[in-house]
Amino acid sequence: MTEGLTALVVQGTSALMPHLMLAPIALPLLTAALMLLMREERQRLKLTLNVLSTTLGLLVSLALLLWSNQPGATSSMGVYLAANWQAPFGIVLALDRLSAMMLVLTSVVALASIVFAGARWHRAGVHYHPLFQFQLMGLAGAFLTADLFNLFVFFEIMLAASYGLLLHGSGRQRVQAGLHYIAINLAASSLFLVGVSMLYGITGTLNMADLAQVIPLVAPADRGLLHAAAAILATAFLIKAAVWPLNFWLVPAYSAATAPVGALFALMTKVGVYTILRLWTLLFSSEAGASALFGSLWLIGGGMVTMAFGAVGMLGSQRLTHLAGFAAILSSGTLLAAAGFGQNLLTAGLLYYLPSSTLAVSALFLTADLIDRWRNDGASYAPFERSDNAPFLNAELVPTEGLNLDEDEEVLIGRVIPAAAALLGLAFIVCTLVITGLPPLSGFVGKFAMLSALLNPLGLTASAGTQPGAPGWTLFVLMIATGLLALIALTRVGIRHFWSTHVRVAPQLRVLEGLPIAVLLALCVALTVMAGPLMQFTQATADALHSPGTYIRAVMQAQPIPGPTTPGNAHLPKEAP
């Protein structure tokens, strides 16, 4: 039954290819344009359109994912010449397993975010729904584009939309964090333009596939300038990926944003990771001649320092939203460090770890909002926002009168746990297990796959006598140590919020608030159950990334559609030369 349905979907998708590749970009664009024509008072209609458009985008992304992973095919590449000009000219969109996976992940997180926002947050400001759709447009475009110029365009769309979403709900904290956010991202955009300009001056092209062909042929005298341009361009992407010390903006911005926006922003760091992984494996693969694996040690070192920074930040945080922000940094650092090794098995492990960590961090942002409101007896602001005089002596840390943790305290024995409180507690536990990499959920499977690849870079039966080396052993220890620190931080916060609490009313949850969290965590469980097929998928994706010949040939050999012949001019004699 499942195989038949999959075959039917693949057949239908093949009939619509390559034009269907444009849908993840065009659909949110058209939806946002339609919303801008509506009055702001029609929030319910805008919410309905937003949910329907995001759901349709998810279905399209799933169809593209199934098509890219056709049974029996080593690699299914989709290329769409939007301007009907052959590469390297014009706008080119490219679809493979990696971009399809990121599209599905984006749609899932976005759908959970907008459903959660439908309970209360979407009414906290104006133009929330159009900005949300523009954000999805920028994300989809960044995953599908095959040239650096349009990558910059989609990055700027993401920046403009995310700035508006960050300010949603207003308030001094959001405005302050928004100014820092826009300043650092404008600086990143400037570095992006400088790096792209230098690359174009050296190579004469901005098409990614064409760049991969030209880079091995660059003259030795220009190779130093090429590497400088690549480093400047990588700095812009590393800012997006929240690498240390360029991540000082992330935690204040993400914690100040509303909960559904913070959950959506968990994808933003993954855009930086995706871009670095895509460009690095494409431009500086083992086939890049003298530039092969350029910057690998910088990726490994920067990723490991970012991991340590994220874990220590989690250990020093008291607010749940700060914990979620540092968890996003920890996840990003782990992905960057693993990507820098350039090993197929390790890349497969990180590709499995990427969606599970993203889902868990997004769920943690949503759960944190509910917990903060619960602790504040249902008010719209969290305990830390009551006073700015003593931020470390907030309501979470002030002893409550009458609180007794004595073993003879009868009120703590046999107390019935309300369903809403049980849901929040279970959600927090699942997020903790996935983020820290504890068994039996997907976070453990992903980290175990990466640790196994570090010790056996050639496979379990072919790595006899090989050693991981100093970088490998360092990453091995860091992955275990950071997981332990994250576990300590989350356990401490969980005890404070769910165990050693004073008497208060049971939390009031709406279906629109609890359902998205349950779905995100259920997907983490599903990733664990389907670990075998998913690891096969990520292994095939990693093999294709580290052998970019298929990507290059698919893009460069794509032919434009011939234009129609004008009947009136068909029989006219040709002019003499």
Residue pairs with C-beta under 8 A, 6 or more apart in sequence:
6 66
9 62
9 63
9 66
9 67
10 66
10 67
10 70
12 63
13 20
13 63
13 64
13 66
13 67
14 67
17 67
17 78
18 78
18 79
18 80
18 93
18 95
19 80
20 60
20 63
20 64
21 64
21 78
21 80
21 93
21 95
21 144
22 80
22 82
22 93
23 57
23 60
24 57
24 60
24 61
24 64
24 103
24 136
24 140
24 144
25 93
25 137
25 140
25 141
25 144
27 53
27 56
27 57
27 60
28 53
28 57
28 133
28 134
28 136
28 137
28 140
29 133
29 134
29 137
31 49
31 50
31 53
31 133
32 129
32 130
32 131
32 133
32 134
32 137
34 49
35 46
35 49
35 50
35 129
35 130
35 133
36 127
36 130
38 45
38 46
40 126
40 127
43 122
43 123
43 129
46 122
46 129
47 114
47 118
47 122
47 129
49 129
50 114
50 129
50 132
50 133
51 111
51 114
51 115
51 118
53 133
54 107
54 110
54 111
54 114
54 136
55 111
57 107
57 110
57 136
57 140
58 104
58 107
58 108
58 111
61 100
61 103
61 104
61 106
61 107
62 104
64 78
64 95
64 100
64 103
65 97
65 100
65 101
65 103
65 104
67 76
67 78
67 100
68 76
68 77
68 78
68 95
68 96
68 97
68 100
69 76
69 97
69 100
69 537
69 540
70 76
74 540
74 550
75 96
75 97
75 540
75 544
75 550
76 96
76 97
77 94
77 95
77 96
77 550
77 551
77 554
77 555
78 93
78 94
78 95
78 96
79 92
79 93
79 94
79 95
79 146
79 554
79 555
79 558
80 92
80 93
80 94
80 95
81 87
81 90
81 91
81 92
81 558
81 560
81 561
82 90
82 91
82 92
82 93
83 89
83 90
83 91
84 90
84 560
84 561
85 560
86 558
86 559
86 560
87 146
87 207
87 209
87 210
87 555
87 556
87 558
88 147
88 205
88 206
88 207
88 209
88 210
88 556
91 145
91 147
91 150
92 145
92 146
92 147
92 207
92 555
92 558
93 144
93 145
93 146
94 144
94 145
94 146
94 208
94 209
94 551
94 554
94 555
95 144
96 541
96 544
96 551
97 537
97 540
97 541
97 544
98 274
98 277
98 278
98 351
98 541
98 544
98 545
99 143
99 144
101 351
101 355
101 537
101 541
102 143
102 270
102 274
103 140
103 143
103 144
105 267
105 270
105 354
105 355
105 358
105 359
106 136
106 139
106 140
106 143
106 267
107 136
108 359
108 520
108 523
109 263
109 264
109 266
109 267
109 358
109 359
109 362
109 520
110 132
110 136
110 264
111 516
112 263
112 362
112 363
112 366
112 516
112 517
112 519
112 520
113 132
113 260
113 261
113 263
113 264
113 362
113 366
113 516
114 122
114 132
114 260
115 512
115 515
115 516
116 259
116 260
116 263
116 366
116 512
116 513
116 516
116 517
117 128
117 258
117 260
118 512
119 510
119 512
119 513
121 128
121 168
121 169
121 258
121 259
121 260
121 261
122 128
122 129
122 260
124 168
124 169
124 170
124 258
125 167
125 168
125 169
125 170
127 164
128 165
128 168
131 161
131 164
131 165
131 168
132 161
132 165
132 264
134 157
134 160
134 161
135 158
135 161
135 162
135 165
135 264
137 154
137 157
137 161
138 154
138 155
138 156
138 157
138 158
138 159
138 161
139 154
139 158
139 267
139 271
141 150
141 153
141 154
141 157
142 151
142 154
142 155
142 158
142 271
142 274
142 275
143 271
143 274
145 151
145 154
146 207
146 208
146 209
146 555
147 206
147 207
147 208
148 196
148 199
148 206
148 207
148 208
148 211
148 233
149 196
149 206
151 275
152 189
152 192
152 193
152 196
155 189
155 192
155 240
156 189
158 268
158 271
159 182
159 185
159 186
159 189
162 181
162 265
162 268
163 178
163 181
163 182
163 185
165 257
165 261
165 264
165 265
166 174
166 177
166 178
166 181
166 253
166 256
166 257
166 261
166 265
167 174
167 175
167 178
168 174
168 257
168 258
168 261
169 258
171 256
173 256
173 385
174 256
174 257
176 252
176 256
177 249
177 252
177 253
177 255
177 256
177 257
178 253
178 256
180 249
180 252
180 253
181 249
181 253
184 239
184 246
184 249
185 239
187 239
188 235
188 236
188 239
188 240
189 236
191 232
191 233
191 235
191 236
191 239
192 233
192 236
194 232
195 229
195 230
195 231
195 232
195 233
195 234
195 235
195 236
196 206
196 233
198 225
198 228
198 229
198 232
199 206
199 211
199 226
199 229
199 230
199 233
200 206
202 218
202 222
202 225
202 226
202 229
203 210
203 211
203 214
203 215
203 218
203 226
204 214
205 211
205 214
207 555
208 278
208 279
208 282
208 283
208 555
209 282
209 551
209 552
209 554
209 555
209 556
210 555
210 556
211 282
211 283
212 282
212 283
212 285
212 288
212 548
212 551
212 552
213 552
213 556
215 226
215 283
215 284
215 288
215 289
215 291
216 287
216 288
216 289
216 290
216 291
217 289
218 226
218 291
220 290
223 290
223 291
226 291
227 291
227 294
230 283
230 284
230 294
230 295
231 295
233 279
234 276
234 280
234 295
234 298
235 246
237 272
237 275
237 276
237 279
238 246
238 272
238 276
238 302
238 336
239 246
239 247
239 272
240 268
240 269
240 271
240 272
240 275
241 269
241 272
241 273
241 276
241 332
241 336
242 250
242 269
242 272
242 306
242 328
242 329
242 332
242 333
243 302
243 303
243 305
243 306
243 332
243 333
243 336
244 302
244 305
244 306
244 309
244 329
244 333
247 306
247 309
247 329
250 269
250 325
250 328
250 329
251 313
251 322
251 325
251 326
251 329
253 265
254 262
254 265
254 266
254 321
254 324
254 325
254 328
254 365
255 262
255 319
255 321
255 322
255 324
255 325
257 265
258 369
259 365
259 366
259 368
259 369
259 370
260 366
262 321
262 324
262 325
262 365
263 362
263 363
263 365
263 366
264 362
266 324
266 328
266 358
266 361
266 362
266 365
267 358
267 362
269 328
269 329
269 331
269 332
270 332
270 335
270 354
270 358
272 332
273 332
273 335
273 336
273 339
273 354
276 299
276 336
276 339
277 335
277 339
277 347
277 545
278 545
280 295
280 299
280 339
281 342
281 545
281 546
281 548
282 545
282 548
282 551
282 552
283 291
284 291
284 292
284 293
284 294
284 295
285 292
285 293
285 546
285 547
285 548
286 292
286 293
286 342
286 546
287 548
287 549
288 294
293 342
295 340
296 340
296 341
296 342
297 340
297 471
298 340
299 336
299 337
299 339
299 340
300 337
300 340
300 341
300 471
300 475
301 340
301 471
302 333
302 336
302 337
303 333
303 334
303 335
303 336
303 337
303 338
303 339
303 340
304 333
304 337
304 474
304 475
304 478
305 333
306 329
306 330
306 332
306 333
306 336
306 337
307 330
307 333
307 334
307 337
307 478
307 479
307 482
308 333
308 478
308 482
309 329
309 333
310 326
310 327
310 328
310 329
310 330
310 331
310 332
310 333
310 482
311 326
311 330
311 481
311 482
311 485
311 486
311 489
312 485
313 322
313 325
313 326
313 329
314 323
314 326
314 327
314 330
314 485
314 486
314 489
314 490
315 485
315 486
315 488
315 489
317 323
317 326
317 489
317 493
318 392
318 394
318 396
318 397
318 493
319 368
319 382
319 384
320 364
320 367
320 368
320 371
320 372
320 493
320 497
321 365
321 368
321 369
321 372
323 364
323 368
323 489
323 490
323 493
324 361
324 364
324 365
324 368
327 357
327 360
327 361
327 364
327 435
327 486
328 361
330 435
330 482
330 486
331 353
331 354
331 357
331 358
331 361
331 435
334 350
334 353
334 357
334 450
334 479
334 482
335 350
335 353
335 354
337 475
337 478
338 346
338 347
338 349
338 350
338 353
338 450
338 475
339 347
339 350
341 454
341 457
341 471
341 472
341 475
342 546
343 453
343 457
344 539
344 542
344 543
344 546
345 449
345 452
345 453
345 456
345 457
345 458
345 459
345 539
345 542
346 450
346 453
346 454
346 457
347 542
347 545
347 546
348 449
348 453
348 535
348 538
348 539
348 541
348 542
349 446
349 447
349 449
349 450
349 452
349 453
349 538
350 446
350 450
351 538
351 541
351 542
352 442
352 445
352 446
352 449
352 527
352 531
352 534
352 535
352 538
353 442
353 443
353 446
353 447
353 449
353 450
354 446
355 527
356 434
356 441
356 442
356 443
356 445
356 446
356 524
356 527
357 434
357 435
357 443
357 446
359 434
359 520
359 521
359 523
359 524
359 527
360 430
360 431
360 434
360 435
360 443
360 520
360 521
360 524
361 431
361 435
362 520
363 427
363 430
363 431
363 517
363 520
363 521
363 524
364 428
364 431
364 435
366 513
366 516
366 517
366 520
367 424
367 427
367 428
367 431
367 517
370 424
370 507
370 509
370 513
370 517
371 424
371 428
371 497
372 382
372 383
373 379
373 380
373 382
373 507
374 421
374 424
374 504
374 507
375 382
375 383
375 395
375 396
375 497
375 501
375 504
376 382
376 383
376 395
377 504
377 505
378 505
378 508
383 394
383 395
383 396
384 391
384 394
384 395
384 396
386 394
386 395
387 394
396 496
396 497
400 502
402 502
402 503
403 500
403 502
405 412
405 500
411 503
417 425
418 506
418 507
420 506
420 507
420 508
420 509
420 514
421 498
421 506
421 507
423 509
423 514
423 517
423 518
424 498
424 507
424 509
425 494
425 498
427 517
427 518
427 521
428 490
428 494
428 497
428 498
429 494
430 441
430 521
430 524
430 525
431 490
431 521
432 438
432 487
432 490
432 491
432 494
433 439
433 440
433 441
433 443
433 444
434 441
434 442
434 443
434 524
435 443
435 486
435 490
436 443
436 483
436 484
436 486
436 487
436 490
437 443
437 444
437 446
437 447
437 448
437 479
437 483
438 444
438 483
438 487
440 528
441 524
441 525
441 528
442 524
442 525
442 527
442 528
442 531
443 524
445 527
445 528
445 531
447 479
447 483
449 535
450 479
451 476
451 479
451 480
452 460
454 468
454 472
454 475
454 476
455 463
455 468
455 472
455 476
456 462
456 463
456 466
457 463
457 466
457 468
457 472
458 466
468 476
527 534
544 550
544 551
